[in-house]
Amino acid sequence: MTIQFDCAKWAQDNEGFWLQLKVKIPQVAKEFVSNMPDKLHVADLKIFREKRSNDANSYFWVLAGKLAAKLHISPVEVYRQYIPDVADNYVIQPVREDMIERWDKIWCAGHLGRMTDDIGECRHTPGYHNVRCYLSSSDYDTAQMSRLIGLLVEDCKEQGIETMTPAELERLTNAWGK
């Protein structure tokens, strides 16, 4: 369950330490608390980012197709070449050494842009390697998608492929999440 909030504070009493959130949709929070089973829960708190729009995704694939034709490679190959350069689009996962290949298959299943990179043995956990697990653009927020498209636009311009004007790109960027 995801609950959006824009303010938080803490309190302490005889029962313990409390995190209080000012939620955007009170009914969702009320339902959660009312139906919450008596079990341990985990909350993952992070800054909210809008998902990238389908228009941005479509524009990316149009340009990827044009660049692929110019370079005589597949659009998927063009796409996958940009993933490591997007930045802030991966997690580091410790994986048992004998399971790295299997982990790669599990992580990448059903996603064209997901990939892994074994970055070496874990310093403090023998028998495990740190694996960089890249997200695909379907998991990107607007900032990540903007960087992905920016990289592609630069290369398209170098190859003489027509792209949107800066104003058109800005309109597309501003439309993300709406």
C-alpha positions as CSV (number, residue, x, y, z in Angstrom):
1,M,0.0,0.0,0.0
2,T,1.2,3.5,-0.8
3,I,0.2,6.5,1.2
4,Q,1.3,10.0,0.2
5,F,2.2,12.5,2.8
6,D,3.6,16.0,2.8
7,C,4.5,16.6,6.5
8,A,5.7,14.4,9.3
9,K,6.5,14.7,13.0
10,W,7.4,12.4,15.8
11,A,6.2,11.9,19.4
12,Q,7.2,9.7,22.3
13,D,5.0,8.3,25.1
14,N,4.9,5.3,27.5
15,E,4.1,3.0,24.5
16,G,7.1,4.0,22.5
17,F,8.3,6.3,19.7
18,W,5.7,7.3,17.1
19,L,6.0,8.6,13.5
20,Q,3.0,10.8,12.5
21,L,2.3,11.5,8.9
22,K,0.0,14.2,7.5
23,V,-1.6,12.2,4.7
24,K,-3.0,13.4,1.4
25,I,-5.9,11.0,1.3
26,P,-7.2,10.4,4.9
27,Q,-9.6,7.6,4.0
28,V,-6.8,5.4,2.7
29,A,-4.9,5.8,6.0
30,K,-8.1,5.2,8.0
31,E,-8.8,2.0,6.1
32,F,-5.3,0.7,6.6
33,V,-5.2,1.3,10.3
34,S,-8.7,-0.1,10.8
35,N,-7.9,-3.3,8.9
36,M,-4.2,-3.6,10.0
37,P,-3.4,-7.2,11.1
38,D,-1.5,-7.5,14.4
39,K,1.8,-8.3,12.6
40,L,5.1,-6.5,12.0
41,H,4.9,-4.1,9.0
42,V,7.6,-2.3,7.0
43,A,7.3,1.2,5.6
44,D,9.6,2.4,2.8
45,L,9.7,6.2,2.9
46,K,10.9,8.1,-0.1
47,I,10.4,11.2,-2.1
48,F,7.4,11.0,-4.4
49,R,8.1,11.3,-8.1
50,E,5.6,11.3,-11.0
51,K,5.9,8.4,-13.3
52,R,7.1,9.1,-16.9
53,S,4.3,9.6,-19.4
54,N,3.3,7.4,-22.3
55,D,4.0,10.3,-24.6
56,A,7.6,10.5,-23.4
57,N,8.0,6.7,-23.7
58,S,6.6,6.9,-27.3
59,Y,8.9,9.7,-28.3
60,F,11.9,7.7,-26.9
61,W,11.0,4.7,-29.1
62,V,10.4,6.8,-32.2
63,L,13.9,8.3,-31.8
64,A,15.5,4.9,-30.9
65,G,14.0,3.4,-34.1
66,K,15.5,6.2,-36.2
67,L,18.9,5.9,-34.6
68,A,18.8,2.1,-34.8
69,A,18.1,2.3,-38.6
70,K,21.0,4.8,-39.0
71,L,23.4,2.6,-37.0
72,H,22.1,-0.8,-38.4
73,I,21.3,-2.2,-35.0
74,S,18.0,-3.0,-33.2
75,P,16.0,-0.3,-31.3
76,V,16.3,-2.6,-28.2
77,E,20.1,-2.5,-28.5
78,V,20.0,1.3,-28.7
79,Y,17.8,1.4,-25.6
80,R,20.0,-1.0,-23.6
81,Q,23.1,1.0,-24.4
82,Y,21.7,4.1,-22.5
83,I,20.5,2.3,-19.4
84,P,23.9,2.4,-17.5
85,D,24.3,6.1,-18.3
86,V,21.0,7.4,-16.9
87,A,22.3,7.5,-13.3
88,D,20.3,6.9,-10.1
89,N,18.5,3.9,-11.8
90,Y,19.9,0.9,-10.0
91,V,20.1,-0.9,-6.7
92,I,23.0,-2.9,-5.3
93,Q,22.0,-6.4,-4.2
94,P,24.3,-8.9,-2.5
95,V,23.9,-12.2,-4.2
96,R,25.4,-15.6,-3.3
97,E,28.2,-16.3,-5.8
98,D,26.6,-19.5,-7.1
99,M,23.3,-17.7,-7.7
100,I,24.4,-14.7,-9.8
101,E,23.4,-16.2,-13.1
102,R,20.0,-17.2,-11.7
103,W,19.5,-13.8,-10.1
104,D,20.2,-12.1,-13.4
105,K,17.5,-14.2,-15.1
106,I,15.0,-13.4,-12.3
107,W,15.8,-9.7,-12.2
108,C,15.7,-9.2,-16.0
109,A,12.6,-11.4,-16.8
110,G,10.0,-9.5,-18.7
111,H,11.9,-6.2,-18.9
112,L,13.9,-5.2,-22.0
113,G,16.0,-2.6,-20.1
114,R,16.7,-4.4,-16.9
115,M,20.3,-5.8,-16.6
116,T,22.8,-6.7,-14.0
117,D,26.5,-6.1,-13.4
118,D,28.6,-8.1,-11.0
119,I,30.7,-5.4,-9.3
120,G,32.7,-7.8,-7.1
121,E,32.9,-9.7,-3.9
122,C,31.1,-8.3,-0.8
123,R,33.8,-7.0,1.5
124,H,32.1,-8.3,4.7
125,T,30.0,-11.2,3.5
126,P,32.1,-14.2,2.2
127,G,30.7,-16.1,-0.7
128,Y,28.5,-13.1,-1.9
129,H,29.0,-10.6,-4.7
130,N,27.5,-7.1,-5.0
131,V,25.4,-7.0,-8.1
132,R,24.3,-3.7,-9.6
133,C,20.7,-4.2,-10.8
134,Y,19.6,-1.6,-13.3
135,L,15.9,-0.6,-13.6
136,S,14.2,-0.4,-17.0
137,S,12.5,2.8,-18.2
138,S,9.1,1.4,-17.2
139,D,10.3,1.9,-13.6
140,Y,11.6,5.4,-14.2
141,D,10.3,8.6,-12.7
142,T,10.2,11.8,-14.8
143,A,13.8,12.9,-14.0
144,Q,15.2,9.6,-15.0
145,M,13.1,9.5,-18.2
146,S,14.2,13.0,-19.0
147,R,17.9,12.0,-18.7
148,L,17.3,8.9,-20.9
149,I,15.6,11.0,-23.6
150,G,18.3,13.7,-23.3
151,L,21.1,11.1,-24.0
152,L,19.2,9.8,-27.0
153,V,18.5,13.3,-28.4
154,E,22.2,14.2,-28.2
155,D,23.2,11.1,-30.2
156,C,20.4,11.6,-32.7
157,K,21.6,15.2,-33.4
158,E,25.1,13.9,-33.9
159,Q,23.8,11.5,-36.5
160,G,21.7,14.2,-38.2
161,I,18.4,12.8,-37.1
162,E,15.7,15.4,-36.6
163,T,14.5,15.8,-33.0
164,M,12.0,18.0,-31.2
165,T,12.9,21.6,-30.7
166,P,14.0,22.5,-27.2
167,A,10.6,24.2,-26.6
168,E,8.8,21.0,-27.8
169,L,10.9,18.9,-25.5
170,E,10.1,21.2,-22.6
171,R,6.4,20.9,-23.3
172,L,6.7,17.1,-23.4
173,T,8.7,17.1,-20.1
174,N,6.2,19.4,-18.4
175,A,3.3,17.1,-19.5
176,W,4.9,14.2,-17.6
177,G,2.7,12.9,-14.8
178,K,-0.4,14.9,-16.0
